[in-house]
Amino acid sequence: MHTVLDLFSGIGGFSLGLERTGGFKTVAFCEMDEHCHKVLRKHWKDVPIFNDVRELSYEKLKQEGIAKPTVITGGFPCQDISVAGKRKGIVGERSGLWSEFARLIEDVQPKWAIIENVSALRSKGLTLVLQDLSEIGYDAEWHCIPCSAIGGLHRRDRIWIIARPMEDT
């Protein structure tokens, strides 16, 4: 059974999907929106929720009695990357939280990292994401998958990045 640290959790979509496969159990969330906390607490009563990804660390997880997660997942904020946003790219205030995601991958050293974002990341930050992952010892593959590929009524491309330690490749 893989254990999951779910970052930028929203209402828990990543965890819900992973847990429904039968091979994953969420051990912690990190989400700043209090309305989302209500939904997370309803469905995962005993799973801790951390508020600020900038303050989360492997040490803090251990202090809370949380075993080392084998998977870190999340969709870091896309507002600065999206064509509907301010277009500052991955260095923007919100999308720049990617650096915290990368820091936690390096700190925790999970077997897998699953990263999701808008397809515009390809031209507004994918190179940095892949470079950061490589510098902390992770190999990654990425692909854009439209919502319509799984039965959705619209295209809405999303980029999915799967990373694992290089020694496992």
Phi, psi and chi 1 to 4 in degrees:
 res  aa     phi    psi   chi1   chi2   chi3   chi4
   1 MET       -  125.4  175.8   82.0   53.0      -
   2 HIS   -84.5  142.1  -72.7  -75.7      -      -
   3 THR  -103.9  140.7   54.1      -      -      -
   4 VAL  -118.4  131.1  178.2      -      -      -
   5 LEU  -102.8  113.9  169.1   58.5      -      -
   6 ASP  -101.8  108.2 -171.9  -25.9      -      -
   7 LEU   -95.8  153.1  -55.3  176.8      -      -
   8 PHE    49.3   50.5  -49.2  102.8      -      -
   9 SER   -66.8  -26.9  -54.6      -      -      -
  10 GLY    57.9 -128.0      -      -      -      -
  11 ILE  -100.5   14.4   59.4  170.3      -      -
  12 GLY    93.6   22.8      -      -      -      -
  13 GLY   -57.6  -44.4      -      -      -      -
  14 PHE   -59.5  -50.1  -92.9  110.9      -      -
  15 SER   -63.9  -41.2  -73.2      -      -      -
  16 LEU   -58.5  -49.8  179.7   64.1      -      -
  17 GLY   -62.2  -46.4      -      -      -      -
  18 LEU   -64.6  -44.7  -71.3  170.5      -      -
  19 GLU   -65.1  -32.2  -72.0 -175.8    2.3      -
  20 ARG   -66.8  -15.5  -75.9 -170.1  175.0  174.5
  21 THR   -76.1  -18.3   70.8      -      -      -
  22 GLY    89.5   -4.5      -      -      -      -
  23 GLY  -111.0    7.7      -      -      -      -
  24 PHE  -136.4  146.7  -61.2   84.5      -      -
  25 LYS  -136.0  124.8  178.2 -179.4 -179.0   -5.2
  26 THR   -76.9  130.2  -56.7      -      -      -
  27 VAL  -108.9  -16.8  -65.1      -      -      -
  28 ALA  -166.3  148.4      -      -      -      -
  29 PHE  -115.3  157.1  -67.9  103.7      -      -
  30 CYS  -136.4  111.8 -171.6      -      -      -
  31 GLU  -152.2  134.0  172.2   56.9   53.1      -
  32 MET   -91.5  -19.6   64.0 -176.0  -66.1      -
  33 ASP   -79.5  119.0 -173.2  -62.4      -      -
  34 GLU   -64.3  -32.9  -74.6  -63.1  -37.0      -
  35 HIS   -64.6  -38.8  -64.2  -69.3      -      -
  36 CYS   -66.1  -35.7  -68.1      -      -      -
  37 HIS   -55.2  -40.3  -74.8 -154.3      -      -
  38 LYS   -60.2  -43.2  -67.3  174.4 -174.6  174.7
  39 VAL   -68.6  -45.1  175.8      -      -      -
  40 LEU   -59.8  -44.0  -65.4  171.9      -      -
  41 ARG   -65.5  -32.5  -76.0 -168.9 -169.2  102.9
  42 LYS   -64.7  -41.1  178.1  179.1  179.2 -176.0
  43 HIS   -96.1  -23.2  -62.5  -72.8      -      -
  44 TRP  -132.1   72.6  -69.9  -86.0      -      -
  45 LYS   -57.2  -37.3  -68.9  174.5  179.5   57.5
  46 ASP  -101.8    6.8  -61.5  -35.7      -      -
  47 VAL   -95.4  124.6  176.6      -      -      -
  48 PRO   -64.7  147.4    1.6    0.1      -      -
  49 ILE  -120.5  119.3  -56.4  169.8      -      -
  50 PHE   -94.5  146.2  -62.9   91.3      -      -
  51 ASN   -88.6  -35.8  -72.9  -44.2      -      -
  52 ASP  -129.8  114.7 -167.7  -19.8      -      -
  53 VAL   -60.1  -26.4   69.8      -      -      -
  54 ARG   -70.9  -19.8  -64.2  168.2  -66.2 -168.1
  55 GLU  -104.7   -2.7  -63.6  173.7    4.4      -
  56 LEU   -86.5  142.2 -171.7   57.6      -      -
  57 SER  -149.4  165.2   66.7      -      -      -
  58 TYR   -62.1  -38.1 -177.3   39.6      -      -
  59 GLU   -59.5  -43.9 -170.3   60.5   37.4      -
  60 LYS   -64.2  -40.4 -171.2  168.7 -169.2  171.3
  61 LEU   -60.3  -46.0  -67.4  171.2      -      -
  62 LYS   -61.8  -41.2  -70.9 -169.6  -64.0 -172.5
  63 GLN   -60.9  -29.4  -71.5  170.5   -1.8      -
  64 GLU   -87.4    4.4  -63.7  -67.6  -35.6      -
  65 GLY    78.7   21.2      -      -      -      -
  66 ILE   -94.8  122.4  -61.7  167.4      -      -
  67 ALA   -66.1  159.4      -      -      -      -
  68 LYS   -58.3  119.4  179.3  178.1  177.1  175.0
  69 PRO   -66.3  141.3  -17.5   29.0      -      -
  70 THR   -91.3  -13.3   55.9      -      -      -
  71 VAL  -136.7  133.9  177.7      -      -      -
  72 ILE  -115.2  132.1  -66.2 -179.6      -      -
  73 THR  -136.1  157.9 -170.9      -      -      -
  74 GLY   163.1  160.7      -      -      -      -
  75 GLY  -115.7   99.3      -      -      -      -
  76 PHE   -65.5  156.8   64.2   95.0      -      -
  77 PRO   -53.1  138.2  -27.1   35.8      -      -
  78 CYS  -108.8    0.4   66.5      -      -      -
  79 GLN   -56.2  -33.1  -69.9   90.6  -25.1      -
  80 ASP   -87.2   -9.7  -59.8  -50.1      -      -
  81 ILE  -102.2  -39.0  -62.9  167.0      -      -
  82 SER   -58.2  145.5  172.5      -      -      -
  83 VAL   -65.6  -18.8  -66.2      -      -      -
  84 ALA   -87.6   -5.6      -      -      -      -
  85 GLY   -98.3 -157.7      -      -      -      -
  86 LYS   -84.3   -7.6  -63.1 -176.2  179.0 -174.7
  87 ARG    61.1   34.5  -60.0 -175.3 -178.1 -176.6
  88 LYS   -83.9   -8.0  -67.2 -173.4  178.2 -170.1
  89 GLY    79.3 -166.1      -      -      -      -
  90 ILE   -69.4   -9.3 -161.0  161.9      -      -
  91 VAL   -93.8   -1.0  -63.4      -      -      -
  92 GLY   -63.9  165.3      -      -      -      -
  93 GLU   -57.0  -46.7 -178.2 -179.7  -17.0      -
  94 ARG   -82.9  -52.0  -67.5  171.4  128.1 -179.0
  95 SER   -67.1  -21.7  -61.9      -      -      -
  96 GLY   -63.5  -10.4      -      -      -      -
  97 LEU   -66.1   -7.0  -71.2  173.1      -      -
  98 TRP   -52.5  -39.3  155.9 -108.2      -      -
  99 SER   -59.8  -31.8   64.7      -      -      -
 100 GLU   -72.8  -37.1  -62.8  -63.5  -27.0      -
 101 PHE   -60.3  -49.7 -160.9  151.6      -      -
 102 ALA   -61.1  -40.9      -      -      -      -
 103 ARG   -60.5  -41.5  175.8 -172.1   56.8   78.1
 104 LEU   -69.7  -36.1  -77.5  163.9      -      -
 105 ILE   -60.6  -45.0  -65.7  168.8      -      -
 106 GLU   -64.9  -40.9 -177.8  175.4   28.5      -
 107 ASP   -68.0  -46.2 -166.9   22.4      -      -
 108 VAL   -84.1  -33.9  174.0      -      -      -
 109 GLN    57.1   57.6  -67.8  -71.7  -56.1      -
 110 PRO   -71.3  165.4   32.1  -38.2      -      -
 111 LYS   -71.8  -28.0  -68.6 -180.0 -175.3 -104.0
 112 TRP  -142.4  146.5  -63.3   95.6      -      -
 113 ALA  -127.5  131.8      -      -      -      -
 114 ILE  -119.1  119.1  -55.5  170.0      -      -
 115 ILE  -123.8  134.8  -55.5  150.7      -      -
 116 GLU  -129.8  147.2  175.9  -88.4  -17.4      -
 117 ASN  -165.1 -178.1 -147.4  -74.9      -      -
 118 VAL   -71.3  154.2  -64.9      -      -      -
 119 SER   -65.0  -21.7   63.1      -      -      -
 120 ALA   -63.5  -13.9      -      -      -      -
 121 LEU   -57.2  -28.1  179.9   66.9      -      -
 122 ARG   -54.8  -36.6  -69.5  176.4  -63.9  179.9
 123 SER  -107.4   -4.9   61.1      -      -      -
 124 LYS  -126.9   31.9  -67.4 -174.2  174.3   35.3
 125 GLY   150.9   -8.7      -      -      -      -
 126 LEU   -58.8  -40.0  179.8   59.7      -      -
 127 THR   -58.1  -43.8  -59.0      -      -      -
 128 LEU   -65.8  -42.7  178.8   63.2      -      -
 129 VAL   -58.8  -49.4  169.1      -      -      -
 130 LEU   -65.8  -38.0  -63.3  175.0      -      -
 131 GLN   -64.7  -46.2 -179.8 -180.0  -19.6      -
 132 ASP   -59.7  -44.9  -72.3  -12.2      -      -
 133 LEU   -61.3  -43.6  -71.6  167.0      -      -
 134 SER   -62.2  -42.9  178.4      -      -      -
 135 GLU   -64.7  -25.4  -73.5  175.8    2.7      -
 136 ILE   -98.0   10.5   60.4  175.7      -      -
 137 GLY    92.6   23.5      -      -      -      -
 138 TYR  -116.1  138.9  -81.1   72.9      -      -
 139 ASP   -96.8  148.7 -169.5   16.8      -      -
 140 ALA  -143.0  150.2      -      -      -      -
 141 GLU  -125.8  149.2  -66.5 -173.1   25.6      -
 142 TRP  -139.0  157.3   64.2  -87.6      -      -
 143 HIS  -159.0  144.9 -168.3   69.9      -      -
 144 CYS   -93.6  131.0  -77.3      -      -      -
 145 ILE  -126.3  123.1  -56.8  172.1      -      -
 146 PRO   -80.1  151.5   27.9  -32.5      -      -
 147 CYS   -55.9  -35.4 -179.2      -      -      -
 148 SER   -64.4  -20.1   57.7      -      -      -
 149 ALA   -68.8  -19.1      -      -      -      -
 150 ILE  -119.9   27.7   56.9  167.9      -      -
 151 GLY    98.0   -0.3      -      -      -      -
 152 GLY   -68.0  158.2      -      -      -      -
 153 LEU   -87.7   -0.4  -60.8  177.7      -      -
 154 HIS  -137.8  168.8   52.9   87.4      -      -
 155 ARG   -76.1  -61.3 -177.1  158.7  177.9   87.1
 156 ARG    34.4   73.1 -165.6  168.5 -177.8 -121.5
 157 ASP   -61.0  139.7  -84.9  -21.2      -      -
 158 ARG  -129.9  145.3  -54.8  -58.0  -77.0 -176.0
 159 ILE   -95.5  135.9 -169.4  166.7      -      -
 160 TRP  -121.3  128.9  -65.4   87.5      -      -
 161 ILE  -121.2  125.7  -56.1  164.5      -      -
 162 ILE  -113.9  124.8  -51.1  -65.3      -      -
 163 ALA  -125.9  148.5      -      -      -      -
 164 ARG  -148.0  158.2   62.6 -176.4  178.4  161.1
 165 PRO   -57.9  141.1  -23.9   34.1      -      -
 166 MET   -59.8  -33.2  -74.1 -176.3 -168.6      -
 167 GLU   -66.3  -15.1   67.1  -95.4    7.1      -
 168 ASP   -90.4   -7.6  -67.5  -14.3      -      -
 169 THR   -88.9      -   56.7      -      -      -
